């Protein structure tokens, strides 16, 4: 699963990409393009909590596999330090972003929340991000 988000759309093109697999291993980067992204280091990564239904270092593809789930908690302080500026949304704050998923080697299963109009799957495309609006009470935990 993947979340890409521009947290301050008027300020410029920089966006976060949080990508995690079914075992909870994740990648988090920040920058304006696919290349030259600032990547999270071990100290900041320790502040991110991930829970998943797959408790193994890896998961083999199987025809009878019927899914998995993952939940992540990424503190705004972690995002702020990675971005180099405060990330603290309030009710009514609008980010621009998209949610994606990819399958395995035998069945790629590319899917996205907001359509990406490219000939092949390409998630690092902020021009296809859509509005993500924070509701009242959605930002009570840091």
Order of alpha helices (4+ residues) and beta strands (2+ residues): beta-beta-beta-beta-alpha-beta-beta-alpha-beta-beta-beta
